[in-house]
Amino acid sequence: MSHSKSHSKSRSKSHSKSHSAQLTHLNADGEAHMVDVSAKADTARTAIAQSQVELTPVIVAAITDNSLPKGDLFATVRIAGIQAAKKCSDLIPLCHPLPLSKITVDIELQDQSLVITALCKTTGKTGVEMEALTAASVAALTVYDMCKTLDKGMVIRETKLLEKTGGKSGDWSSHD
């Protein structure tokens, strides 16, 4: 703990007070903290994120034949993504816990890849981008876990936010 304290003190001298004020998750001393969102208005918010898992031919064949040794890939991946979105604030240190009103995880086999798309919704004071990204990421990791006995050559690629709506910053889309 003393190591992080001394590191923090040396960093705070290199950061000006105005620079720290611009970074919302740092206090005046340059230390990480959770942002106070209590004064913000509740608004409807959505986020859609996506991950892709590049598969090997052996795995594509097993998915197509529904013959994976660990069972139902799509159900397991969907449940893992939903659970991950619900646990996001436990995994990401400065993330606020949110009452999620909807979580969907869609999985589509496209050629040699599984494309995982996660949607999260809430009405609250902060966005659901991290929940959607966490859902897509953990779903992709679950694909790896479910298929690794057949071939460990899978590659998880392009975890990204596709769009978000609501909140002070408004709507955003990766297509803009």
TIFITI-357435 format. One record per residue: x, y, z of N, C-alpha, C in turn; residue in one letter. Coordinates in nm, 2 decimals, decimal comma. Example, Ala and Ser with C-alpha at 12.3 -4.5 7.8 and 13.67 -1.06 7.14 Angstrom:
2
SITE     n.px     n.py     n.pz    ca.px    ca.py    ca.pz     c.px     c.py     c.pz   res
SITE     1,32    -0,57     0,78     1,23    -0,45     0,78     1,32    -0,33     0,78     A
SITE     1,28    -0,22     0,71     1,37    -0,11     0,71     1,29     0,00     0,79     S
REM end
This chain:
176
SITE     n.px     n.py     n.pz    ca.px    ca.py    ca.pz     c.px     c.py     c.pz   res
SITE     0,08    -0,12     0,00     0,00     0,00     0,00     0,09     0,13     0,00     M
SITE     0,20     0,12     0,07     0,28     0,24     0,07     0,34     0,27    -0,06     S
SITE     0,36     0,16    -0,14     0,42     0,18    -0,28     0,32     0,26    -0,36     H
SITE     0,19     0,22    -0,36     0,09     0,29    -0,44     0,07     0,44    -0,39     S
SITE     0,09     0,46    -0,26     0,08     0,59    -0,20     0,19     0,68    -0,26     K
SITE     0,32     0,63    -0,25     0,43     0,71    -0,30     0,42     0,73    -0,45     S
SITE     0,37     0,63    -0,52     0,35     0,64    -0,67     0,25     0,75    -0,69     H
SITE     0,14     0,75    -0,62     0,03     0,84    -0,64     0,08     0,98    -0,61     S
SITE     0,17     1,00    -0,50     0,22     1,14    -0,47     0,31     1,19    -0,58     K
SITE     0,39     1,10    -0,63     0,49     1,14    -0,74     0,41     1,18    -0,86     S
SITE     0,30     1,11    -0,89     0,22     1,14    -1,01     0,15     1,27    -0,99     R
SITE     0,09     1,29    -0,87     0,01     1,41    -0,85     0,09     1,54    -0,87     S
SITE     0,23     1,54    -0,85     0,31     1,65    -0,87     0,33     1,68    -1,02     K
SITE     0,32     1,57    -1,10     0,34     1,58    -1,25     0,21     1,62    -1,31     S
SITE     0,10     1,60    -1,25    -0,03     1,64    -1,31    -0,07     1,78    -1,25     H
SITE    -0,10     1,87    -1,33    -0,15     2,00    -1,28    -0,29     1,98    -1,22     S
SITE    -0,33     2,07    -1,14    -0,47     2,06    -1,08    -0,57     2,08    -1,19     K
SITE    -0,55     2,16    -1,29    -0,65     2,17    -1,40    -0,66     2,05    -1,48     S
SITE    -0,55     1,98    -1,50    -0,55     1,85    -1,57    -0,63     1,75    -1,50     H
SITE    -0,61     1,74    -1,36    -0,69     1,64    -1,28    -0,83     1,67    -1,28     S
SITE    -0,87     1,80    -1,29    -1,01     1,84    -1,29    -1,08     1,79    -1,41     A
SITE    -1,01     1,78    -1,52    -1,06     1,74    -1,65    -1,09     1,59    -1,66     Q
SITE    -1,01     1,52    -1,58    -1,03     1,37    -1,57    -1,13     1,34    -1,47     L
SITE    -1,24     1,29    -1,51    -1,35     1,27    -1,41    -1,33     1,17    -1,31     T
SITE    -1,24     1,07    -1,33    -1,23     0,96    -1,23    -1,10     0,98    -1,14     H
SITE    -1,05     1,11    -1,15    -0,94     1,14    -1,06    -0,98     1,26    -0,97     L
SITE    -0,94     1,25    -0,84    -0,97     1,36    -0,75    -0,86     1,46    -0,76     N
SITE    -0,86     1,56    -0,68    -0,76     1,67    -0,69    -0,62     1,63    -0,67     A
SITE    -0,60     1,52    -0,60    -0,47     1,46    -0,57    -0,42     1,36    -0,68     D
SITE    -0,51     1,34    -0,78    -0,47     1,25    -0,89    -0,50     1,11    -0,86     G
SITE    -0,58     1,08    -0,75    -0,62     0,95    -0,71    -0,75     0,90    -0,78     E
SITE    -0,76     0,78    -0,82    -0,88     0,73    -0,88    -0,99     0,72    -0,77     A
SITE    -1,11     0,76    -0,82    -1,23     0,75    -0,74    -1,35     0,73    -0,83     H
SITE    -1,46     0,69    -0,77    -1,59     0,67    -0,85    -1,66     0,81    -0,85     M
SITE    -1,70     0,84    -0,97    -1,76     0,97    -1,00    -1,90     0,98    -0,93     V
SITE    -1,93     1,09    -0,87    -2,06     1,11    -0,81    -2,16     1,15    -0,92     D
SITE    -2,26     1,06    -0,94    -2,36     1,09    -1,05    -2,50     1,13    -0,99     V
SITE    -2,50     1,15    -0,86    -2,63     1,17    -0,79    -2,71     1,29    -0,84     S
SITE    -2,64     1,39    -0,90    -2,71     1,51    -0,95    -2,76     1,50    -1,09     A
SITE    -2,72     1,39    -1,16    -2,76     1,37    -1,30    -2,90     1,32    -1,31     K
SITE    -2,97     1,36    -1,41    -3,10     1,31    -1,43    -3,10     1,17    -1,49     A
SITE    -3,21     1,10    -1,45    -3,23     0,96    -1,50    -3,28     0,98    -1,65     D
SITE    -3,21     0,91    -1,74    -3,25     0,90    -1,88    -3,25     0,76    -1,93     T
SITE    -3,33     0,73    -2,03    -3,32     0,60    -2,10    -3,19     0,59    -2,17     A
SITE    -3,12     0,48    -2,15    -2,99     0,46    -2,21    -2,98     0,32    -2,27     R
SITE    -2,92     0,31    -2,38    -2,89     0,18    -2,44    -2,75     0,17    -2,50     T
SITE    -2,69     0,05    -2,51    -2,56     0,04    -2,57    -2,56    -0,10    -2,64     A
SITE    -2,49    -0,10    -2,75    -2,48    -0,23    -2,83    -2,33    -0,24    -2,85     I
SITE    -2,27    -0,36    -2,82    -2,13    -0,39    -2,84    -2,12    -0,52    -2,91     A
SITE    -2,00    -0,55    -2,97    -1,99    -0,67    -3,05    -1,85    -0,72    -3,03     Q
SITE    -1,84    -0,86    -3,02    -1,71    -0,93    -3,03    -1,72    -1,03    -3,14     S
SITE    -1,60    -1,06    -3,19    -1,60    -1,17    -3,30    -1,49    -1,27    -3,25     Q
SITE    -1,53    -1,40    -3,28    -1,44    -1,50    -3,25    -1,41    -1,58    -3,38     V
SITE    -1,28    -1,57    -3,42    -1,24    -1,63    -3,55    -1,22    -1,78    -3,51     E
SITE    -1,29    -1,87    -3,58    -1,29    -2,01    -3,55    -1,20    -2,09    -3,65     L
SITE    -1,17    -2,21    -3,61    -1,10    -2,30    -3,71    -1,21    -2,39    -3,78     T
SITE    -1,17    -2,45    -3,89    -1,27    -2,54    -3,96    -1,32    -2,65    -3,87     P
SITE    -1,24    -2,71    -3,79    -1,29    -2,82    -3,70    -1,40    -2,77    -3,61     V
SITE    -1,38    -2,65    -3,55    -1,48    -2,59    -3,46    -1,61    -2,55    -3,54     I
SITE    -1,60    -2,50    -3,66    -1,71    -2,46    -3,74    -1,79    -2,59    -3,77     V
SITE    -1,73    -2,70    -3,80    -1,80    -2,82    -3,83    -1,87    -2,87    -3,70     A
SITE    -1,81    -2,87    -3,59    -1,87    -2,91    -3,46    -1,99    -2,83    -3,43     A
SITE    -1,98    -2,69    -3,45    -2,10    -2,61    -3,42    -2,21    -2,64    -3,52     I
SITE    -2,18    -2,65    -3,65    -2,28    -2,68    -3,75    -2,35    -2,82    -3,72     T
SITE    -2,27    -2,92    -3,68    -2,32    -3,05    -3,64    -2,38    -3,06    -3,50     D
SITE    -2,37    -2,95    -3,43    -2,41    -2,95    -3,29    -2,35    -3,07    -3,21     N
SITE    -2,22    -3,08    -3,23    -2,15    -3,19    -3,16    -2,03    -3,15    -3,07     S
SITE    -2,04    -3,03    -3,01    -1,94    -2,98    -2,92    -1,94    -3,07    -2,80     L
SITE    -1,83    -3,11    -2,75    -1,82    -3,20    -2,63    -1,88    -3,13    -2,50     P
SITE    -1,88    -3,00    -2,49    -1,93    -2,93    -2,37    -2,07    -2,90    -2,38     K
SITE    -2,14    -2,93    -2,49    -2,29    -2,91    -2,49    -2,33    -2,79    -2,58     G
SITE    -2,44    -2,73    -2,54    -2,51    -2,63    -2,62    -2,43    -2,50    -2,61     D
SITE    -2,36    -2,47    -2,72    -2,27    -2,35    -2,73    -2,35    -2,22    -2,72     L
SITE    -2,46    -2,21    -2,80    -2,53    -2,08    -2,80    -2,60    -2,05    -2,67     F
SITE    -2,66    -2,15    -2,61    -2,73    -2,12    -2,48    -2,63    -2,08    -2,37     A
SITE    -2,52    -2,15    -2,37    -2,41    -2,12    -2,27    -2,35    -1,98    -2,29     T
SITE    -2,32    -1,95    -2,41    -2,26    -1,82    -2,44    -2,36    -1,71    -2,41     V
SITE    -2,49    -1,73    -2,45    -2,59    -1,63    -2,42    -2,60    -1,60    -2,27     R
SITE    -2,61    -1,71    -2,19    -2,62    -1,69    -2,04    -2,50    -1,63    -1,98     I
SITE    -2,38    -1,67    -2,03    -2,25    -1,61    -1,98    -2,25    -1,46    -2,01     A
SITE    -2,29    -1,41    -2,13    -2,30    -1,27    -2,16    -2,39    -1,20    -2,07     G
SITE    -2,51    -1,25    -2,05    -2,61    -1,19    -1,96    -2,56    -1,18    -1,82     I
SITE    -2,50    -1,29    -1,77    -2,44    -1,28    -1,63    -2,33    -1,18    -1,62     Q
SITE    -2,25    -1,17    -1,72    -2,14    -1,07    -1,72    -2,19    -0,93    -1,72     A
SITE    -2,29    -0,90    -1,79    -2,35    -0,76    -1,79    -2,40    -0,73    -1,65     A
SITE    -2,46    -0,82    -1,59    -2,51    -0,80    -1,45    -2,40    -0,79    -1,35     K
SITE    -2,29    -0,84    -1,37    -2,17    -0,83    -1,28    -2,07    -0,73    -1,32     K
SITE    -2,10    -0,65    -1,41    -2,00    -0,55    -1,47    -1,93    -0,47    -1,36     C
SITE    -2,01    -0,41    -1,27    -1,95    -0,32    -1,16    -1,87    -0,40    -1,07     S
SITE    -1,88    -0,53    -1,06    -1,79    -0,62    -0,98    -1,66    -0,64    -1,04     D
SITE    -1,65    -0,63    -1,18    -1,53    -0,65    -1,25    -1,46    -0,53    -1,29     L
SITE    -1,53    -0,42    -1,32    -1,46    -0,29    -1,36    -1,47    -0,20    -1,24     I
SITE    -1,35    -0,17    -1,18    -1,35    -0,10    -1,05    -1,43     0,03    -1,04     P
SITE    -1,43     0,12    -1,14    -1,49     0,25    -1,12    -1,63     0,25    -1,19     L
SITE    -1,68     0,14    -1,22    -1,81     0,13    -1,29    -1,93     0,13    -1,18     C
SITE    -2,03     0,21    -1,21    -2,14     0,21    -1,12    -2,23     0,09    -1,14     H
SITE    -2,29     0,03    -1,03    -2,38    -0,08    -1,04    -2,51    -0,02    -1,10     P
SITE    -2,57    -0,09    -1,20    -2,69    -0,03    -1,27    -2,80    -0,13    -1,27     L
SITE    -2,92    -0,08    -1,25    -3,04    -0,17    -1,27    -3,07    -0,19    -1,41     P
SITE    -3,02    -0,30    -1,47    -3,04    -0,32    -1,61    -3,18    -0,37    -1,64     L
SITE    -3,25    -0,31    -1,73    -3,39    -0,35    -1,77    -3,40    -0,45    -1,88     S
SITE    -3,29    -0,46    -1,96    -3,29    -0,55    -2,07    -3,14    -0,58    -2,11     K
SITE    -3,12    -0,71    -2,13    -2,99    -0,76    -2,18    -3,02    -0,87    -2,29     I
SITE    -2,97    -0,85    -2,41    -2,98    -0,95    -2,51    -2,84    -0,99    -2,56     T
SITE    -2,81    -1,11    -2,59    -2,69    -1,16    -2,64    -2,72    -1,24    -2,76     V
SITE    -2,69    -1,19    -2,88    -2,72    -1,26    -3,00    -2,59    -1,32    -3,06     D
SITE    -2,59    -1,44    -3,11    -2,47    -1,51    -3,16    -2,50    -1,56    -3,30     I
SITE    -2,42    -1,52    -3,40    -2,44    -1,56    -3,53    -2,31    -1,62    -3,59     E
SITE    -2,32    -1,74    -3,65    -2,21    -1,80    -3,73    -2,21    -1,73    -3,86     L
SITE    -2,10    -1,66    -3,89    -2,07    -1,60    -4,02    -1,94    -1,65    -4,08     Q
SITE    -1,95    -1,74    -4,18    -1,84    -1,80    -4,24    -1,76    -1,87    -4,13     D
SITE    -1,63    -1,83    -4,10    -1,54    -1,89    -4,01    -1,54    -1,81    -3,87     Q
SITE    -1,64    -1,73    -3,85    -1,64    -1,65    -3,72    -1,78    -1,66    -3,65     S
SITE    -1,78    -1,65    -3,52    -1,90    -1,62    -3,45    -1,90    -1,47    -3,41     L
SITE    -2,01    -1,41    -3,45    -2,03    -1,27    -3,42    -2,13    -1,26    -3,30     V
SITE    -2,08    -1,20    -3,20    -2,16    -1,19    -3,07    -2,20    -1,04    -3,06     I
SITE    -2,33    -1,01    -3,05    -2,38    -0,88    -3,03    -2,46    -0,87    -2,90     T
SITE    -2,42    -0,78    -2,81    -2,48    -0,76    -2,68    -2,55    -0,63    -2,68     A
SITE    -2,67    -0,62    -2,63    -2,75    -0,50    -2,61    -2,78    -0,49    -2,46     L
SITE    -2,76    -0,38    -2,40    -2,80    -0,35    -2,26    -2,88    -0,22    -2,26     C
SITE    -2,99    -0,22    -2,17    -3,07    -0,11    -2,15    -3,09    -0,08    -2,00     K
SITE    -3,10     0,05    -1,97    -3,14     0,09    -1,84    -3,20     0,23    -1,85     T
SITE    -3,26     0,27    -1,74    -3,30     0,41    -1,72    -3,22     0,45    -1,59     T
SITE    -3,13     0,54    -1,61    -3,04     0,58    -1,50    -2,96     0,70    -1,52     G
SITE    -2,86     0,72    -1,44    -2,78     0,84    -1,44    -2,65     0,82    -1,51     K
SITE    -2,62     0,70    -1,55    -2,49     0,67    -1,63    -2,52     0,56    -1,73     T
SITE    -2,43     0,56    -1,83    -2,45     0,48    -1,95    -2,42     0,33    -1,92     G
SITE    -2,46     0,25    -2,02    -2,45     0,10    -2,01    -2,35     0,05    -2,11     V
SITE    -2,26     0,13    -2,16    -2,15     0,09    -2,26    -2,07    -0,02    -2,20     E
SITE    -2,02     0,00    -2,07    -1,94    -0,10    -2,01    -2,01    -0,24    -1,99     M
SITE    -2,14    -0,23    -1,96    -2,21    -0,36    -1,95    -2,22    -0,43    -2,08     E
SITE    -2,25    -0,36    -2,19    -2,26    -0,42    -2,32    -2,12    -0,48    -2,36     A
SITE    -2,02    -0,40    -2,34    -1,88    -0,45    -2,38    -1,84    -0,57    -2,29     L
SITE    -1,88    -0,57    -2,17    -1,84    -0,68    -2,08    -1,92    -0,81    -2,12     T
SITE    -2,05    -0,79    -2,16    -2,13    -0,90    -2,20    -2,07    -0,96    -2,33     A
SITE    -2,03    -0,88    -2,43    -1,98    -0,93    -2,55    -1,84    -1,00    -2,53     A
SITE    -1,76    -0,94    -2,44    -1,63    -0,99    -2,41    -1,63    -1,13    -2,34     S
SITE    -1,72    -1,14    -2,24    -1,73    -1,26    -2,16    -1,79    -1,37    -2,25     V
SITE    -1,89    -1,33    -2,33    -1,95    -1,43    -2,42    -1,84    -1,48    -2,52     A
SITE    -1,75    -1,40    -2,57    -1,65    -1,44    -2,66    -1,55    -1,54    -2,58     A
SITE    -1,52    -1,50    -2,46    -1,43    -1,59    -2,38    -1,50    -1,73    -2,35     L
SITE    -1,63    -1,72    -2,34    -1,70    -1,85    -2,32    -1,70    -1,94    -2,44     T
SITE    -1,71    -1,87    -2,56    -1,69    -1,95    -2,69    -1,56    -2,02    -2,68     V
SITE    -1,45    -1,95    -2,65    -1,32    -2,01    -2,64    -1,32    -2,13    -2,54     Y
SITE    -1,38    -2,11    -2,42    -1,38    -2,22    -2,32    -1,46    -2,34    -2,37     D
SITE    -1,57    -2,31    -2,44    -1,66    -2,42    -2,49    -1,59    -2,50    -2,60     M
SITE    -1,50    -2,44    -2,68    -1,45    -2,50    -2,80    -1,30    -2,54    -2,79     C
SITE    -1,23    -2,51    -2,68    -1,09    -2,53    -2,67    -1,05    -2,67    -2,67     K
SITE    -1,13    -2,76    -2,63    -1,10    -2,91    -2,64    -1,08    -2,96    -2,78     T
SITE    -1,15    -2,89    -2,88    -1,13    -2,93    -3,02    -1,01    -2,86    -3,08     L
SITE    -0,99    -2,74    -3,05    -0,88    -2,66    -3,12    -0,86    -2,53    -3,04     D
SITE    -0,74    -2,51    -3,00    -0,71    -2,38    -2,93    -0,67    -2,27    -3,02     K
SITE    -0,68    -2,28    -3,15    -0,64    -2,18    -3,25    -0,74    -2,07    -3,27     G
SITE    -0,84    -2,06    -3,19    -0,94    -1,95    -3,21    -0,88    -1,82    -3,17     M
SITE    -0,93    -1,71    -3,23    -0,88    -1,58    -3,20    -1,00    -1,49    -3,17     V
SITE    -1,00    -1,42    -3,06    -1,10    -1,32    -3,02    -1,06    -1,19    -3,08     I
SITE    -1,15    -1,13    -3,16    -1,11    -1,01    -3,24    -1,22    -0,90    -3,22     R
SITE    -1,18    -0,78    -3,24    -1,27    -0,67    -3,25    -1,38    -0,66    -3,15     E
SITE    -1,35    -0,65    -3,03    -1,45    -0,62    -2,93    -1,47    -0,47    -2,93     T
SITE    -1,59    -0,42    -2,96    -1,61    -0,28    -2,98    -1,75    -0,23    -2,95     K
SITE    -1,76    -0,11    -2,92    -1,89    -0,05    -2,90    -1,95    -0,01    -3,04     L
SITE    -2,07    -0,05    -3,07    -2,13    -0,02    -3,20    -2,22     0,11    -3,19     L
SITE    -2,29     0,12    -3,08    -2,37     0,24    -3,06    -2,41     0,26    -2,92     E
SITE    -2,45     0,38    -2,88    -2,50     0,41    -2,75    -2,60     0,52    -2,77     K
SITE    -2,71     0,52    -2,68    -2,81     0,63    -2,69    -2,83     0,68    -2,54     T
SITE    -2,87     0,80    -2,53    -2,91     0,86    -2,41    -2,80     0,93    -2,34     G
SITE    -2,83     1,00    -2,23    -2,73     1,06    -2,15    -2,69     1,20    -2,20     G
SITE    -2,61     1,27    -2,12    -2,57     1,40    -2,15    -2,49     1,41    -2,28     K
SITE    -2,41     1,31    -2,31    -2,33     1,32    -2,44    -2,41     1,28    -2,56     S
SITE    -2,54     1,23    -2,54    -2,62     1,21    -2,66    -2,59     1,07    -2,72     G
SITE    -2,64     1,06    -2,84    -2,63     0,93    -2,92    -2,50     0,93    -2,99     D
SITE    -2,45     0,81    -3,01    -2,32     0,78    -3,08    -2,33     0,65    -3,15     W
SITE    -2,27     0,65    -3,27    -2,27     0,52    -3,35    -2,13     0,51    -3,41     S
SITE    -2,08     0,39    -3,42    -1,95     0,36    -3,49    -1,96     0,38    -3,64     S
SITE    -2,09     0,39    -3,69    -2,11     0,41    -3,83    -2,11     0,55    -3,87     H
SITE    -2,11     0,64    -3,77    -2,11     0,79    -3,81    -1,97     0,84    -3,85     D
REM end
